[in-house]
């Protein structure tokens, strides 16, 4: 199955469903990307999964090295937090751990994982769209206009004790398997709410495609194992972003360095990393403006004259085609104000391969979102309308 293709089986409840979610998450961690995996779910499970990998990696290395004292496996790097979005994940494993992790996945699957569902969220047919025409003409000029608009926009600083609140509308297309028969389906357009503290240690997610409960689930760290937070481009807290350089050349060099080995190509991963910061993070004002000037330096960036976000708003898109997956990631902006509206991922070229890969026909929208509200609030699970 294509690494960018989400999949769901017939839903079951209880531990079996959580088990299957763990299997899929770990499988996508191994692939280096998890573009369509919900970001909140990955943070909920990642420490437990990575702990399993780390423990088995230690056991494997110790068995290979023999009874030598003082030798342990190298620490596992923290899994990538998405946007993003979108969340996508990438992880660097210690030497030999990839094979061990693959064995963990195989064992989990062999042990009979159940299907994962989207809580009580309704499903429907695959999301589709007309594929807009892309051109390299006018890319620097458009990104310069977007950068200027970002610099002029209201962007209050986040103080300790406050929370970054992002409300969006989102939907996705995935491969659904029932009785060994696979087809495309989608989660209906739904509301998603995320809260994060500036240091990233406290957070909350409400998303019916992720949560079984309407109350949502915690994103707070450290987890029950005591794993601490390690902020970075893979986990971009506000405090971390506030310390980043705003020089486009230096920032791009840092992105390439920190994301080395992730994604299908370095350029695509750099574009994706910046896109992650646009959706559910809150870059400080100077950095927010600099991100667009940085994106202009990535080869292969194009303009799509007409793109539609999840709320049905038409705009112009800054985009890049992943030649490996055949999917184009589009950042959508208002054509007049150049304010960021949302993003989507469109299957532009027929994926290579057979079976489930072939289901993703050109025109399929694998992921779509629209930012409705982005604000700084004074309390967890508080919305701007609740503030005095």
Residue pairs with C-beta under 8 A, 6 or more apart in sequence:
1 7
1 175
1 355
1 356
1 357
2 325
2 351
2 353
2 356
2 357
2 360
3 28
3 31
3 32
3 33
3 34
3 35
3 325
4 33
4 35
4 36
4 322
4 325
4 327
4 345
4 366
5 36
5 174
5 175
5 351
5 356
5 357
5 359
5 360
5 366
6 36
6 37
6 172
6 173
6 174
6 175
6 366
7 24
7 174
7 175
7 176
7 177
7 182
7 356
8 115
8 116
8 117
8 118
8 174
8 175
8 176
8 177
8 185
9 20
9 114
9 115
9 116
9 176
9 177
9 178
10 115
10 176
10 177
10 178
10 179
11 17
11 115
11 116
11 117
12 20
12 114
12 115
12 117
13 117
16 112
16 113
16 114
16 115
17 114
17 115
17 116
17 117
19 108
19 113
19 114
20 113
20 114
20 115
20 116
21 41
21 45
21 116
22 45
22 48
22 49
22 108
22 113
23 105
23 108
23 109
23 113
24 37
24 116
25 34
25 37
25 41
25 42
25 45
25 46
25 49
25 89
26 49
26 53
26 101
26 104
26 105
26 108
27 105
28 34
28 37
28 89
29 46
29 49
29 50
29 79
29 89
29 90
29 91
29 101
30 98
30 101
30 102
30 105
32 90
32 261
32 262
32 263
32 264
33 88
33 89
33 90
33 262
33 263
33 264
34 42
34 82
34 87
34 88
34 89
35 82
35 85
35 86
35 88
35 272
35 327
35 345
35 366
35 367
36 86
36 172
36 174
36 345
36 366
36 367
37 82
37 87
37 88
37 89
38 87
38 207
38 209
38 210
39 81
39 82
39 83
39 84
39 85
39 86
39 87
39 194
39 205
39 280
40 87
40 194
40 205
40 207
40 210
40 211
40 217
40 219
41 210
42 79
42 81
42 82
42 87
42 89
43 81
43 203
43 205
43 219
44 217
44 218
44 219
46 78
46 79
46 89
47 223
47 225
47 227
48 223
48 225
49 79
50 76
50 78
50 79
50 91
51 225
51 227
52 104
53 76
53 93
53 97
53 100
53 101
53 104
54 73
54 75
54 76
54 94
54 97
56 97
56 100
56 101
56 103
56 104
57 73
57 76
57 93
57 94
57 96
57 97
57 100
57 101
58 72
58 73
60 96
60 97
60 99
60 100
61 71
61 72
61 73
61 94
61 95
61 96
62 71
62 72
64 96
65 71
73 94
73 97
74 94
74 95
75 94
76 91
76 92
76 93
76 94
76 97
77 91
77 92
77 93
77 234
78 91
78 230
78 232
78 234
78 235
79 89
79 90
79 91
79 234
80 87
80 88
80 89
80 90
80 91
80 234
80 235
80 262
81 87
81 89
81 234
81 235
81 236
81 276
82 88
82 89
82 276
82 280
83 275
83 276
83 277
83 278
83 279
83 280
83 281
84 272
84 275
84 276
84 277
84 279
84 280
84 281
85 275
85 276
85 279
85 280
85 343
85 367
85 369
86 275
86 276
86 279
86 343
86 345
86 367
86 369
87 276
88 263
88 272
88 276
90 234
90 259
90 261
90 262
90 263
90 269
92 261
93 101
115 177
118 187
118 208
118 209
118 210
119 208
119 209
119 210
119 211
119 212
119 213
120 208
120 212
121 187
121 188
121 190
121 208
121 209
122 187
122 188
123 176
123 185
123 186
123 187
123 188
124 185
124 186
124 188
125 184
125 185
125 186
126 173
126 184
126 185
126 186
126 364
126 365
127 171
127 172
127 173
127 186
127 364
127 365
127 366
127 368
128 363
128 364
128 365
129 308
129 344
129 346
129 363
129 365
130 363
131 346
131 348
131 362
131 363
132 304
132 305
132 306
132 307
132 317
133 304
133 305
134 302
134 303
134 304
134 319
134 321
134 328
135 302
135 303
135 305
136 301
136 302
136 303
137 303
138 303
139 296
139 301
139 302
139 303
139 318
140 296
142 303
142 316
142 318
142 338
143 292
143 293
143 295
143 296
143 301
143 318
144 292
144 293
144 296
145 338
146 292
146 318
146 333
146 338
146 340
147 289
147 290
147 292
147 293
148 289
148 338
149 337
149 338
149 339
150 285
150 288
150 289
150 291
150 292
150 338
150 340
151 285
151 286
151 288
151 289
153 285
153 339
155 284
155 285
155 288
156 376
157 284
158 164
158 198
158 238
158 282
158 376
159 198
160 198
160 199
161 378
162 197
162 198
162 376
162 377
162 378
163 195
163 196
163 197
163 202
163 376
163 377
163 378
163 379
163 380
163 382
164 195
164 196
164 197
164 198
164 238
164 281
164 282
164 374
164 375
164 376
165 193
165 194
165 195
165 373
165 374
165 375
165 376
165 377
165 382
165 383
165 384
166 193
166 194
166 279
166 280
166 282
166 371
166 373
166 374
167 191
167 192
167 193
167 194
167 371
167 372
167 373
167 374
167 383
168 191
168 192
168 279
168 280
168 310
168 342
168 369
168 370
168 371
168 372
169 189
169 190
169 191
169 192
169 310
169 311
169 342
169 369
169 370
169 372
170 189
170 190
170 192
170 207
170 209
170 310
170 367
170 368
170 369
170 370
171 186
171 187
171 188
171 189
171 190
171 310
171 365
171 367
171 368
172 186
172 187
172 209
172 366
172 367
172 368
173 184
173 185
173 186
173 364
173 365
173 366
173 367
174 184
174 185
174 186
174 187
174 366
175 182
175 183
175 184
175 185
175 356
175 359
176 182
176 183
176 184
176 185
182 355
182 356
182 359
183 359
184 359
184 360
184 364
187 209
189 310
190 207
190 208
190 209
191 206
191 207
191 208
192 205
192 206
192 207
192 209
192 369
193 205
193 206
193 207
193 216
193 383
194 203
194 204
194 205
194 206
194 207
194 219
194 280
195 202
195 203
195 204
195 205
195 377
195 380
195 381
195 382
196 202
196 203
196 219
196 237
196 238
197 203
198 237
198 238
198 239
199 229
199 231
199 237
199 238
199 239
200 221
200 229
200 231
200 235
200 237
200 238
200 239
200 240
201 220
201 221
201 222
201 229
202 219
202 220
202 380
203 218
203 219
203 220
204 216
204 217
204 218
204 219
204 220
204 380
204 381
205 211
205 216
205 217
205 219
206 214
206 215
206 216
207 216
208 214
210 217
211 217
216 381
221 227
221 228
221 229
222 228
222 229
229 235
229 237
231 237
231 239
231 240
232 240
232 258
233 254
233 255
233 258
233 259
233 273
234 258
234 259
236 276
236 277
236 281
236 283
238 281
238 282
238 284
241 277
241 281
241 282
241 283
241 284
241 287
242 284
242 287
244 251
244 254
244 287
245 251
245 254
246 286
246 287
246 289
246 290
247 290
248 290
248 293
248 294
248 296
248 297
249 297
251 290
251 291
251 294
252 270
252 294
252 297
252 298
255 270
255 273
255 274
255 294
256 266
256 270
259 266
259 269
259 270
259 273
260 266
262 269
263 269
263 272
264 322
264 323
264 324
264 325
265 322
265 323
265 324
267 298
267 299
267 300
267 320
268 300
268 320
268 322
268 323
268 324
270 298
271 295
271 298
271 300
271 301
271 320
271 329
272 329
274 291
274 294
274 295
275 329
275 331
275 343
277 283
277 291
278 291
278 331
278 340
278 343
279 342
279 343
279 369
279 371
282 374
282 376
283 291
292 318
295 301
295 318
298 320
300 320
300 321
301 318
301 319
301 320
302 318
302 319
302 320
302 321
303 316
303 317
303 318
303 319
304 316
304 317
304 319
304 328
304 330
305 316
306 314
306 315
306 316
306 317
307 314
307 315
307 316
307 317
307 319
307 330
307 332
307 344
308 314
308 315
308 332
308 344
309 315
309 332
309 341
309 342
309 343
309 344
309 368
309 369
309 370
310 342
310 344
310 368
310 369
310 370
311 341
311 342
311 370
311 372
313 332
313 334
313 341
313 342
313 370
314 335
315 332
315 333
315 334
315 335
315 341
316 332
316 333
316 335
317 330
317 331
317 332
317 333
318 330
318 331
318 333
319 328
319 329
319 330
319 331
320 328
320 329
321 327
321 328
321 348
321 349
322 328
322 329
325 351
326 347
326 348
326 349
326 350
326 351
326 352
326 360
326 362
327 345
327 346
327 347
327 348
327 366
328 345
328 346
328 348
329 343
329 345
330 343
330 344
330 345
330 346
331 340
331 343
332 340
332 341
332 342
332 343
332 344
333 339
333 340
333 341
334 341
340 371
341 370
341 371
342 368
342 369
342 370
342 371
343 367
343 368
343 369
344 365
344 367
344 368
344 369
345 365
345 366
345 367
345 368
346 363
346 364
346 365
346 366
347 360
347 361
347 362
347 363
347 364
347 365
347 366
348 362
349 362
350 358
350 360
350 361
350 362
351 357
351 358
351 360
360 366
373 383
373 384
375 384
377 383
377 384
377 386
377 387
378 387
